[in-house]
């Protein structure tokens, strides 16, 4: 059985005792220290930096809307996701909206297809590139992912909507669509008309102001 030397505990262990890198130039390679050593170091770091970690988790909970009612958490990811579900429940006819936190998908269409709704605002990078990022999380339950792209959180103007087949994207943790002619062309065959989305957003906007 093939083994690897751990630089943390200085022991030779089987390969499944090591985590695999998922990003960067070393993607697909094993970490130099084993899982046990990584977990131990993580616990030690959190113990040595308790004040910093409490602040980090508090800010993260605020950002995710965990410690606030969803209607008051307009700067959080869950609020944007909830908005996309409301829009898309009006976009499709004859769909059933699943209960909150339903595993794997948000809608069930009349043909029995499971649809997971995603939303993203345009993100700006230091190199001038702008893109939308959608979290797929290797979801193999949904048959389709309906991805709604907004300009920014202030205006929430819909710019694109894509209906992506699960067979195309379900093996990804996340996908990014660059706001460029080349980036948009890559996904153009999955793009759907935007007029109905704009109309749905206007209806929701009027309701929120009334």
C-alpha positions as YAML, in Angstrom:
chain: A
units: angstrom
residues:
- id: 1
  name: UNK
  ca: [0.00, 0.00, 0.00]
- id: 2
  name: UNK
  ca: [1.40, 3.37, -1.04]
- id: 3
  name: UNK
  ca: [2.28, 5.74, 1.79]
- id: 4
  name: UNK
  ca: [3.35, 9.35, 2.24]
- id: 5
  name: UNK
  ca: [5.53, 10.98, 4.88]
- id: 6
  name: UNK
  ca: [3.79, 13.58, 7.06]
- id: 7
  name: UNK
  ca: [5.92, 16.64, 7.81]
- id: 8
  name: UNK
  ca: [3.88, 17.31, 10.93]
- id: 9
  name: UNK
  ca: [4.09, 14.11, 12.96]
- id: 10
  name: UNK
  ca: [7.02, 12.63, 10.97]
- id: 11
  name: UNK
  ca: [5.13, 9.39, 10.32]
- id: 12
  name: UNK
  ca: [4.50, 7.46, 7.12]
- id: 13
  name: UNK
  ca: [0.77, 7.16, 6.50]
- id: 14
  name: UNK
  ca: [-1.53, 5.87, 3.78]
- id: 15
  name: UNK
  ca: [-2.57, 8.38, 1.11]
- id: 16
  name: UNK
  ca: [-6.17, 8.56, 2.35]
- id: 17
  name: UNK
  ca: [-4.83, 10.06, 5.58]
- id: 18
  name: UNK
  ca: [-4.06, 13.29, 3.68]
- id: 19
  name: UNK
  ca: [-6.38, 15.96, 2.29]
- id: 20
  name: UNK
  ca: [-6.16, 16.78, -1.43]
- id: 21
  name: UNK
  ca: [-5.60, 20.37, -2.57]
- id: 22
  name: UNK
  ca: [-8.61, 21.70, -4.49]
- id: 23
  name: UNK
  ca: [-7.25, 25.04, -5.69]
- id: 24
  name: UNK
  ca: [-4.07, 26.71, -6.91]
- id: 25
  name: UNK
  ca: [-1.13, 25.37, -8.88]
- id: 26
  name: UNK
  ca: [-0.93, 22.30, -6.63]
- id: 27
  name: UNK
  ca: [-4.58, 21.34, -7.23]
- id: 28
  name: UNK
  ca: [-5.01, 17.57, -7.07]
- id: 29
  name: UNK
  ca: [-1.87, 17.02, -4.98]
- id: 30
  name: UNK
  ca: [-1.80, 15.94, -1.34]
- id: 31
  name: UNK
  ca: [-1.01, 18.31, 1.51]
- id: 32
  name: UNK
  ca: [2.41, 17.82, 3.14]
- id: 33
  name: UNK
  ca: [0.85, 17.14, 6.56]
- id: 34
  name: UNK
  ca: [-1.83, 14.58, 7.37]
- id: 35
  name: UNK
  ca: [-5.46, 15.26, 8.29]
- id: 36
  name: UNK
  ca: [-4.87, 14.67, 12.01]
- id: 37
  name: UNK
  ca: [-2.05, 17.22, 12.08]
- id: 38
  name: UNK
  ca: [-4.12, 19.76, 10.15]
- id: 39
  name: UNK
  ca: [-7.06, 19.37, 12.52]
- id: 40
  name: UNK
  ca: [-4.76, 19.60, 15.53]
- id: 41
  name: UNK
  ca: [-3.09, 22.76, 14.21]
- id: 42
  name: UNK
  ca: [-6.47, 24.32, 13.41]
- id: 43
  name: UNK
  ca: [-7.72, 23.69, 16.95]
- id: 44
  name: UNK
  ca: [-4.51, 25.11, 18.39]
- id: 45
  name: UNK
  ca: [-4.79, 28.23, 16.23]
- id: 46
  name: UNK
  ca: [-8.38, 28.82, 17.31]
- id: 47
  name: UNK
  ca: [-7.37, 28.35, 20.93]
- id: 48
  name: UNK
  ca: [-4.49, 30.84, 20.60]
- id: 49
  name: UNK
  ca: [-6.62, 33.41, 18.75]
- id: 50
  name: UNK
  ca: [-9.97, 33.17, 20.51]
- id: 51
  name: UNK
  ca: [-10.78, 36.90, 20.34]
- id: 52
  name: UNK
  ca: [-9.98, 37.06, 16.64]
- id: 53
  name: UNK
  ca: [-11.99, 33.88, 15.90]
- id: 54
  name: UNK
  ca: [-15.03, 35.09, 17.84]
- id: 55
  name: UNK
  ca: [-14.97, 38.31, 15.82]
- id: 56
  name: UNK
  ca: [-14.53, 36.36, 12.59]
- id: 57
  name: UNK
  ca: [-17.48, 34.02, 13.24]
- id: 58
  name: UNK
  ca: [-19.66, 36.90, 14.44]
- id: 59
  name: UNK
  ca: [-18.97, 38.88, 11.26]
- id: 60
  name: UNK
  ca: [-19.51, 35.75, 9.15]
- id: 61
  name: UNK
  ca: [-22.88, 35.08, 10.82]
- id: 62
  name: UNK
  ca: [-23.89, 38.68, 10.16]
- id: 63
  name: UNK
  ca: [-22.76, 38.45, 6.54]
- id: 64
  name: UNK
  ca: [-24.71, 35.22, 6.00]
- id: 65
  name: UNK
  ca: [-27.80, 36.56, 7.73]
- id: 66
  name: UNK
  ca: [-27.70, 33.78, 10.34]
- id: 67
  name: UNK
  ca: [-28.37, 36.03, 13.33]
- id: 68
  name: UNK
  ca: [-30.94, 38.29, 11.62]
- id: 69
  name: UNK
  ca: [-34.42, 37.90, 10.12]
- id: 70
  name: UNK
  ca: [-34.08, 37.34, 6.38]
- id: 71
  name: UNK
  ca: [-35.96, 40.58, 5.54]
- id: 72
  name: UNK
  ca: [-33.35, 42.57, 7.52]
- id: 73
  name: UNK
  ca: [-30.34, 40.84, 5.99]
- id: 74
  name: UNK
  ca: [-30.26, 42.45, 2.56]
- id: 75
  name: UNK
  ca: [-26.45, 42.39, 2.51]
- id: 76
  name: UNK
  ca: [-26.35, 38.60, 2.96]
- id: 77
  name: UNK
  ca: [-26.18, 35.71, 0.54]
- id: 78
  name: UNK
  ca: [-29.36, 34.02, 1.86]
- id: 79
  name: UNK
  ca: [-31.38, 37.20, 1.23]
- id: 80
  name: UNK
  ca: [-30.22, 37.30, -2.37]
- id: 81
  name: UNK
  ca: [-31.01, 33.61, -2.72]
- id: 82
  name: UNK
  ca: [-34.49, 34.13, -1.29]
- id: 83
  name: UNK
  ca: [-35.05, 36.99, -3.75]
- id: 84
  name: UNK
  ca: [-34.03, 34.78, -6.67]
- id: 85
  name: UNK
  ca: [-36.49, 32.09, -5.55]
- id: 86
  name: UNK
  ca: [-39.31, 34.63, -5.39]
- id: 87
  name: UNK
  ca: [-38.45, 35.92, -8.85]
- id: 88
  name: UNK
  ca: [-38.13, 32.48, -10.37]
- id: 89
  name: UNK
  ca: [-41.35, 31.19, -8.79]
- id: 90
  name: UNK
  ca: [-43.06, 33.87, -10.92]
- id: 91
  name: UNK
  ca: [-40.84, 33.22, -13.94]
- id: 92
  name: UNK
  ca: [-42.04, 29.63, -14.42]
- id: 93
  name: UNK
  ca: [-45.62, 28.45, -14.75]
- id: 94
  name: UNK
  ca: [-46.89, 25.34, -13.00]
- id: 95
  name: UNK
  ca: [-43.96, 24.86, -10.63]
- id: 96
  name: UNK
  ca: [-44.05, 23.88, -6.99]
- id: 97
  name: UNK
  ca: [-41.78, 25.78, -4.65]
- id: 98
  name: UNK
  ca: [-40.16, 23.50, -2.11]
- id: 99
  name: UNK
  ca: [-40.01, 24.27, 1.64]
- id: 100
  name: UNK
  ca: [-37.09, 26.30, 2.96]
- id: 101
  name: UNK
  ca: [-33.77, 24.43, 3.13]
- id: 102
  name: UNK
  ca: [-35.08, 21.62, 0.93]
- id: 103
  name: UNK
  ca: [-32.12, 19.44, 0.05]
- id: 104
  name: UNK
  ca: [-30.79, 19.79, -3.47]
- id: 105
  name: UNK
  ca: [-33.43, 21.87, -5.23]
- id: 106
  name: UNK
  ca: [-35.90, 24.74, -4.80]
- id: 107
  name: UNK
  ca: [-38.57, 23.99, -7.42]
- id: 108
  name: UNK
  ca: [-40.29, 21.00, -8.98]
- id: 109
  name: UNK
  ca: [-41.76, 21.58, -12.44]
- id: 110
  name: UNK
  ca: [-44.85, 19.89, -13.84]
- id: 111
  name: UNK
  ca: [-42.63, 17.52, -15.85]
- id: 112
  name: UNK
  ca: [-40.93, 16.35, -12.67]
- id: 113
  name: UNK
  ca: [-37.62, 18.16, -13.17]
- id: 114
  name: UNK
  ca: [-35.87, 19.44, -10.04]
- id: 115
  name: UNK
  ca: [-34.61, 23.02, -10.35]
- id: 116
  name: UNK
  ca: [-32.15, 24.73, -8.00]
- id: 117
  name: UNK
  ca: [-32.25, 28.55, -8.05]
- id: 118
  name: UNK
  ca: [-29.00, 30.52, -7.81]
- id: 119
  name: UNK
  ca: [-28.26, 34.24, -7.80]
- id: 120
  name: UNK
  ca: [-25.13, 36.37, -7.95]
- id: 121
  name: UNK
  ca: [-24.21, 40.05, -8.19]
- id: 122
  name: UNK
  ca: [-21.39, 41.17, -10.44]
- id: 123
  name: UNK
  ca: [-18.02, 40.89, -8.69]
- id: 124
  name: UNK
  ca: [-15.06, 43.12, -9.49]
- id: 125
  name: UNK
  ca: [-11.49, 41.83, -9.35]
- id: 126
  name: UNK
  ca: [-8.25, 43.77, -8.99]
- id: 127
  name: UNK
  ca: [-7.26, 43.01, -12.57]
- id: 128
  name: UNK
  ca: [-10.39, 44.75, -13.85]
- id: 129
  name: UNK
  ca: [-12.22, 41.51, -14.65]
- id: 130
  name: UNK
  ca: [-15.88, 41.27, -13.61]
- id: 131
  name: UNK
  ca: [-17.80, 38.05, -13.18]
- id: 132
  name: UNK
  ca: [-20.73, 36.27, -11.55]
- id: 133
  name: UNK
  ca: [-20.08, 33.35, -9.22]
- id: 134
  name: UNK
  ca: [-22.64, 30.60, -8.58]
- id: 135
  name: UNK
  ca: [-22.18, 28.00, -5.85]
- id: 136
  name: UNK
  ca: [-23.07, 24.53, -7.18]
- id: 137
  name: UNK
  ca: [-21.56, 22.47, -4.33]
- id: 138
  name: UNK
  ca: [-21.37, 19.35, -6.54]
- id: 139
  name: UNK
  ca: [-25.13, 19.01, -6.31]
- id: 140
  name: UNK
  ca: [-26.17, 15.89, -8.24]
- id: 141
  name: UNK
  ca: [-29.80, 16.02, -7.06]
- id: 142
  name: UNK
  ca: [-30.98, 18.96, -9.18]
- id: 143
  name: UNK
  ca: [-31.74, 18.37, -12.86]
- id: 144
  name: UNK
  ca: [-31.24, 22.06, -13.70]
- id: 145
  name: UNK
  ca: [-29.70, 25.15, -12.14]
- id: 146
  name: UNK
  ca: [-31.44, 28.43, -12.89]
- id: 147
  name: UNK
  ca: [-28.79, 31.12, -12.41]
- id: 148
  name: UNK
  ca: [-29.87, 34.75, -12.13]
- id: 149
  name: UNK
  ca: [-27.22, 37.46, -12.61]
- id: 150
  name: UNK
  ca: [-27.71, 40.96, -11.13]
- id: 151
  name: UNK
  ca: [-25.63, 44.09, -11.63]
- id: 152
  name: UNK
  ca: [-25.17, 45.02, -7.94]
- id: 153
  name: UNK
  ca: [-26.91, 44.80, -4.56]
- id: 154
  name: UNK
  ca: [-28.07, 48.41, -4.61]
- id: 155
  name: UNK
  ca: [-29.97, 48.35, -7.91]
- id: 156
  name: UNK
  ca: [-30.54, 44.59, -8.36]
- id: 157
  name: UNK
  ca: [-31.07, 44.97, -12.09]
- id: 158
  name: UNK
  ca: [-31.23, 41.54, -13.79]
- id: 159
  name: UNK
  ca: [-28.63, 41.21, -16.54]
- id: 160
  name: UNK
  ca: [-28.69, 37.52, -17.50]
- id: 161
  name: UNK
  ca: [-30.48, 34.31, -16.66]
- id: 162
  name: UNK
  ca: [-29.13, 30.86, -17.52]
- id: 163
  name: UNK
  ca: [-30.78, 27.44, -17.26]
- id: 164
  name: UNK
  ca: [-27.83, 25.09, -16.80]
- id: 165
  name: UNK
  ca: [-28.30, 21.30, -17.07]
- id: 166
  name: UNK
  ca: [-27.05, 19.38, -14.06]
- id: 167
  name: UNK
  ca: [-25.01, 17.08, -16.30]
- id: 168
  name: UNK
  ca: [-22.95, 20.12, -17.37]
- id: 169
  name: UNK
  ca: [-22.17, 21.71, -13.98]
- id: 170
  name: UNK
  ca: [-23.06, 19.30, -11.13]
- id: 171
  name: UNK
  ca: [-19.46, 18.09, -10.80]
- id: 172
  name: UNK
  ca: [-18.27, 21.62, -9.96]
- id: 173
  name: UNK
  ca: [-18.06, 23.17, -6.51]
- id: 174
  name: UNK
  ca: [-18.84, 26.50, -8.15]
- id: 175
  name: UNK
  ca: [-18.80, 28.17, -11.55]
- id: 176
  name: UNK
  ca: [-17.89, 31.71, -12.58]
- id: 177
  name: UNK
  ca: [-19.20, 33.46, -15.69]
- id: 178
  name: UNK
  ca: [-17.01, 36.32, -16.85]
- id: 179
  name: UNK
  ca: [-18.74, 39.48, -18.02]
- id: 180
  name: UNK
  ca: [-16.96, 39.54, -21.37]
- id: 181
  name: UNK
  ca: [-17.92, 38.59, -24.91]
- id: 182
  name: UNK
  ca: [-15.85, 35.41, -24.66]
- id: 183
  name: UNK
  ca: [-17.12, 34.47, -21.22]
- id: 184
  name: UNK
  ca: [-20.76, 35.07, -22.10]
- id: 185
  name: UNK
  ca: [-20.44, 33.21, -25.40]
- id: 186
  name: UNK
  ca: [-19.36, 30.08, -23.52]
- id: 187
  name: UNK
  ca: [-22.75, 29.90, -21.77]
- id: 188
  name: UNK
  ca: [-24.93, 31.55, -24.44]
- id: 189
  name: UNK
  ca: [-26.70, 28.34, -25.49]
- id: 190
  name: UNK
  ca: [-28.12, 28.05, -21.96]
- id: 191
  name: UNK
  ca: [-29.30, 31.67, -21.71]
- id: 192
  name: UNK
  ca: [-33.00, 32.44, -21.44]
- id: 193
  name: UNK
  ca: [-35.01, 35.60, -22.26]
- id: 194
  name: UNK
  ca: [-34.66, 38.28, -19.64]
- id: 195
  name: UNK
  ca: [-37.90, 40.21, -20.11]
- id: 196
  name: UNK
  ca: [-39.97, 38.02, -17.77]
- id: 197
  name: UNK
  ca: [-37.29, 38.24, -15.07]
- id: 198
  name: UNK
  ca: [-37.28, 42.04, -15.28]
- id: 199
  name: UNK
  ca: [-41.07, 42.10, -15.00]
- id: 200
  name: UNK
  ca: [-40.95, 39.80, -11.93]
- id: 201
  name: UNK
  ca: [-38.35, 42.00, -10.26]
- id: 202
  name: UNK
  ca: [-40.51, 45.08, -10.84]
- id: 203
  name: UNK
  ca: [-43.49, 43.35, -9.22]
- id: 204
  name: UNK
  ca: [-41.43, 42.37, -6.19]
- id: 205
  name: UNK
  ca: [-39.93, 45.87, -6.02]
- id: 206
  name: UNK
  ca: [-43.36, 47.47, -5.96]
- id: 207
  name: UNK
  ca: [-44.52, 45.10, -3.23]
- id: 208
  name: UNK
  ca: [-41.48, 45.86, -1.05]
- id: 209
  name: UNK
  ca: [-42.14, 49.61, -1.35]
- id: 210
  name: UNK
  ca: [-45.85, 49.37, -0.59]
...
